Amino acid sequence: MVGCHTELQYLARLELYETEKPFLANFKVSNGARSTNHIFEPKPVFVEDGHGQPFSLDVNGFAFMKHETNLQPEDFSDADRVRSVYVDEINQFVRQKFPKYTDLVFLDFEVRRRDVSFLMDKLNKYPHAQPLRAAHVDMTTEGARLKINLLPEEQIAVLEGKDFERLLRGPTTDWPLAVLDYQSLYSGRDTACNDNIFVDAPSENFLLHYNEHHRWVYLKDQKPDEIYIF
């Protein structure tokens, strides 16, 4: 099987989390308060190449597809251009590939650019978001509700959320994205609700505990026209 061996950061299975909910404050705290109670442990995993395999949103929780954009890599630094051009491209793509989704609402986007000092300088405030090392689910149902409540009132009837991930330049061998096959997840045992706290809004996501049966997948040498949907 084609793939690679690596390590992922999992939330440790501790008695602490039986009485205290995991949390992370994404800002500087004061008065001796803790910014987090996270304790992670690195675990070895095999991540298989997903090329040529029939993954689907309904079965695996993710899919790999082809999608071209008219934007250039530098255009993604322009939020107005992303909202005026790229969002419309994605909306058209979703309506074509997933016709059951009729009402589409854009939530937000983020550009990640790994800094050369990433992992070496933990105190650095990077101009762009960096790769995430911890195994996680972006939002819980409550986290999605909190996010949706920030939308205008006429747009809050959103029932399902989808993420799209693409490369701006490629192919890449540098910090590729790995996704977990939902069928290998024991949701009651492998997940921990986490308060993900920002200055302007609270959020909630899942952190994952290690399970040797987890099946991780990625796109080896991903190209800019290959996208993840999850």
C-alpha positions as CSV (number, residue, x, y, z in Angstrom):
1,M,0.0,0.0,0.0
2,V,1.3,3.4,-1.0
3,G,1.6,5.9,1.8
4,C,4.0,7.1,4.5
5,H,4.7,6.6,8.2
6,T,4.5,9.7,10.5
7,E,3.4,10.9,13.9
8,L,0.2,12.7,14.8
9,Q,-0.5,14.6,18.1
10,Y,-3.4,13.0,20.0
11,L,-5.0,14.3,23.2
12,A,-3.8,12.0,26.0
13,R,-6.4,9.9,27.7
14,L,-6.3,11.3,31.2
15,E,-8.6,11.3,34.2
16,L,-8.2,15.1,34.1
17,Y,-10.6,15.3,31.2
18,E,-13.3,13.3,33.1
19,T,-13.9,16.3,35.3
20,E,-12.4,19.2,33.3
21,K,-13.3,20.0,29.7
22,P,-10.3,20.5,27.4
23,F,-9.9,24.2,26.5
24,L,-7.6,26.5,24.6
25,A,-7.5,30.3,24.7
26,N,-6.2,31.7,21.4
27,F,-5.0,34.9,23.0
28,K,-2.8,36.0,25.8
29,V,-4.3,35.5,29.3
30,S,-3.5,37.4,32.4
31,N,-3.5,37.1,36.2
32,G,-1.8,33.7,36.2
33,A,-4.7,32.0,34.4
34,R,-4.0,29.0,32.2
35,S,-4.4,29.4,28.5
36,T,-4.9,25.7,28.0
37,N,-5.1,22.3,29.7
38,H,-4.1,20.3,26.7
39,I,-1.7,17.4,27.1
40,F,-0.8,15.8,23.8
41,E,1.1,12.6,23.0
42,P,2.7,11.8,19.6
43,K,1.5,8.5,18.1
44,P,2.9,6.7,15.1
45,V,0.4,6.3,12.2
46,F,0.4,5.1,8.7
47,V,-1.2,7.6,6.2
48,E,-2.2,5.9,2.9
49,D,-2.3,7.7,-0.5
50,G,-6.0,8.3,-1.4
51,H,-5.4,8.5,-5.2
52,G,-7.6,6.1,-7.1
53,Q,-9.8,5.1,-4.2
54,P,-13.6,5.7,-4.1
55,F,-14.0,7.8,-1.0
56,S,-17.3,9.6,-0.4
57,L,-18.7,12.2,2.0
58,D,-21.6,10.0,3.0
59,V,-19.5,6.9,3.8
60,N,-16.0,8.2,4.7
61,G,-16.7,11.8,5.7
62,F,-14.5,13.1,2.9
63,A,-13.9,13.0,-0.8
64,F,-11.2,14.0,-3.3
65,M,-12.2,15.8,-6.5
66,K,-10.8,17.9,-9.3
67,H,-11.6,21.6,-9.4
68,E,-9.9,24.5,-11.3
69,T,-10.0,28.1,-10.2
70,N,-9.5,31.3,-12.1
71,L,-7.7,32.8,-9.2
72,Q,-3.9,33.0,-9.0
73,P,-2.1,32.0,-5.8
74,E,-1.5,35.7,-4.9
75,D,-5.2,36.4,-5.3
76,F,-5.9,34.5,-2.1
77,S,-4.3,37.3,-0.1
78,D,-7.2,39.5,-1.3
79,A,-10.2,38.7,0.8
80,D,-12.6,40.7,-1.4
81,R,-11.4,38.8,-4.5
82,V,-11.9,35.5,-2.7
83,R,-15.4,36.4,-1.7
84,S,-16.3,37.8,-5.2
85,V,-14.8,35.1,-7.4
86,Y,-13.7,32.0,-5.5
87,V,-16.9,31.6,-3.4
88,D,-19.0,31.8,-6.6
89,E,-16.8,29.1,-8.2
90,I,-17.2,26.8,-5.2
91,N,-21.0,27.4,-5.1
92,Q,-21.3,26.5,-8.7
93,F,-19.1,23.4,-8.2
94,V,-21.2,22.2,-5.2
95,R,-24.5,22.7,-7.1
96,Q,-23.1,20.6,-9.9
97,K,-21.6,17.8,-7.9
98,F,-24.1,17.8,-5.0
99,P,-27.5,18.9,-6.4
100,K,-29.2,18.1,-3.1
101,Y,-27.6,21.2,-1.6
102,T,-29.7,24.1,-2.9
103,D,-29.1,26.9,-0.3
104,L,-25.4,27.6,0.1
105,V,-23.9,30.0,2.7
106,F,-20.3,31.0,2.8
107,L,-18.9,31.1,6.3
108,D,-15.2,32.0,6.1
109,F,-11.8,31.1,4.6
110,E,-8.2,30.8,5.9
111,V,-4.9,30.8,4.1
112,R,-2.1,28.7,5.7
113,R,1.5,29.4,4.8
114,R,4.1,27.5,6.7
115,D,6.8,29.8,8.1
116,V,10.4,28.6,7.9
117,S,10.6,29.0,11.7
118,F,7.5,26.9,12.4
119,L,8.1,24.6,15.3
120,M,11.4,26.3,16.1
121,D,10.1,29.6,17.3
122,K,6.9,29.0,19.3
123,L,6.6,32.6,20.5
124,N,6.6,34.0,16.9
125,K,3.3,35.6,15.8
126,Y,3.1,34.5,12.2
127,P,1.4,36.6,9.5
128,H,-0.5,33.5,8.3
129,A,-2.0,30.5,9.9
130,Q,0.4,27.5,10.3
131,P,-0.2,23.8,9.9
132,L,-2.2,22.1,12.7
133,R,-0.5,19.1,14.3
134,A,-3.2,17.9,16.6
135,A,-5.8,15.4,15.4
136,H,-9.1,17.2,15.5
137,V,-12.6,17.8,14.0
138,D,-13.1,21.5,13.1
139,M,-16.4,21.9,14.8
140,T,-18.9,20.1,17.0
141,T,-22.6,20.6,16.4
142,E,-22.5,23.2,19.1
143,G,-19.5,24.9,17.5
144,A,-21.4,25.0,14.2
145,R,-24.3,26.6,16.0
146,L,-22.1,29.3,17.5
147,K,-20.5,30.0,14.1
148,I,-23.9,30.2,12.4
149,N,-25.3,32.5,15.0
150,L,-22.7,35.1,13.7
151,L,-24.4,35.1,10.3
152,P,-27.2,37.5,9.3
153,E,-30.6,36.3,10.6
154,E,-31.9,35.4,7.1
155,Q,-28.9,33.0,6.6
156,I,-28.9,31.0,9.8
157,A,-30.9,28.0,8.5
158,V,-27.7,26.0,7.7
159,L,-28.0,22.3,8.4
160,E,-24.7,20.9,7.1
161,G,-21.2,22.3,6.9
162,K,-18.5,21.4,4.3
163,D,-14.9,22.3,4.2
164,F,-12.9,22.7,1.0
165,E,-9.1,22.5,1.0
166,R,-6.8,23.2,-1.9
167,L,-3.2,24.1,-2.6
168,L,-2.2,27.4,-3.9
169,R,1.0,26.0,-5.4
170,G,2.0,22.4,-5.8
171,P,2.7,19.5,-5.9
172,T,3.4,19.5,-2.2
173,T,5.4,17.2,0.0
174,D,5.5,19.8,2.9
175,W,2.9,19.3,5.6
176,P,0.2,17.7,3.5
177,L,-3.3,17.4,5.0
178,A,-4.4,14.0,6.4
179,V,-8.0,13.2,6.9
180,L,-9.6,10.4,9.0
181,D,-11.9,7.8,7.5
182,Y,-15.1,8.3,9.6
183,Q,-15.7,4.5,9.6
184,S,-12.6,4.0,11.7
185,L,-13.7,6.5,14.4
186,Y,-15.4,5.5,17.7
187,S,-17.1,8.8,18.3
188,G,-18.1,8.2,21.9
189,R,-14.6,7.0,22.9
190,D,-12.1,8.7,20.5
191,T,-13.4,12.3,20.7
192,A,-13.3,14.9,23.4
193,C,-15.3,18.2,23.2
194,N,-12.9,21.2,23.4
195,D,-13.6,24.8,24.1
196,N,-11.7,26.7,21.4
197,I,-11.9,30.3,22.7
198,F,-11.2,33.4,20.7
199,V,-11.2,37.1,21.7
200,D,-14.3,37.9,19.7
201,A,-16.2,34.6,19.9
202,P,-16.3,31.2,21.6
203,S,-16.2,28.0,19.6
204,E,-16.2,24.2,20.2
205,N,-14.5,21.4,18.3
206,F,-13.4,17.8,18.9
207,L,-9.9,16.7,19.8
208,L,-9.1,13.0,19.1
209,H,-7.7,10.4,21.4
210,Y,-5.5,7.7,19.9
211,N,-7.0,4.5,18.5
212,E,-4.7,2.1,16.6
213,H,-7.6,1.4,14.2
214,H,-7.8,4.9,12.9
215,R,-7.4,5.0,9.1
216,W,-5.7,8.1,7.9
217,V,-5.6,9.2,4.2
218,Y,-3.9,12.0,2.2
219,L,-3.2,13.0,-1.4
220,K,0.4,12.2,-2.1
221,D,2.0,15.0,-4.1
222,Q,-1.3,16.9,-4.1
223,K,-1.7,19.3,-7.1
224,P,-3.5,22.6,-7.1
225,D,-6.5,21.2,-9.0
226,E,-7.0,18.4,-6.5
227,I,-9.2,19.4,-3.6
228,Y,-10.4,17.8,-0.3
229,I,-14.0,18.1,0.6
230,F,-15.0,17.0,4.2
